[in-house]
Amino acid sequence: MAIGESVQHFENKHTDLAGLAGKIEAYLKDDGFEVQTSVPSTHGTVIQAKKGGFLSAVIVADRAMTILIDGEPDNFTVRIGVGKWIEHLGVAVVETLLLSSLFILVDVPEMAWNLHIEGQIAKQIASFVG
């Protein structure tokens, strides 16, 4: 686990993982993020979100909040961290992404922002799961 990366593990929640990804994507879009989602695979689903404005001074333009949902409806993990914005994520295969560095180490200003946003999103994800 990288610095500034959050991991949530859920068991016995009977969660529709595609539905969870859809809720996370809608939540982020409603909050003004540009969002892209990978095609679901046996290794999970990746959601990336980035936001312009004041963040452009803090977050490097090619970086995005990256969320990986991996597992089965009754035993899954959600990882949240910073990753490189991947052009055309919708056609990328998660297996290929996992071979590269999906999550990256961040510097202090990015980490402070990321921890704040991660905390908000982690709470929202927990409420979606129930």
Secondary structure, DSSP 8 states (H G I E B T S, - for coil): --TT-EEEEEES----HHHHHHHHHHHHHHTT-EEEE---BTTBEEEEEE--GGGGGTS-TTEEEEEEEEEETTEEEEEEEEEE--TTGGG--HHHHHHS-SS----HHHHHHHHHHHHHHHHHHHHHH-
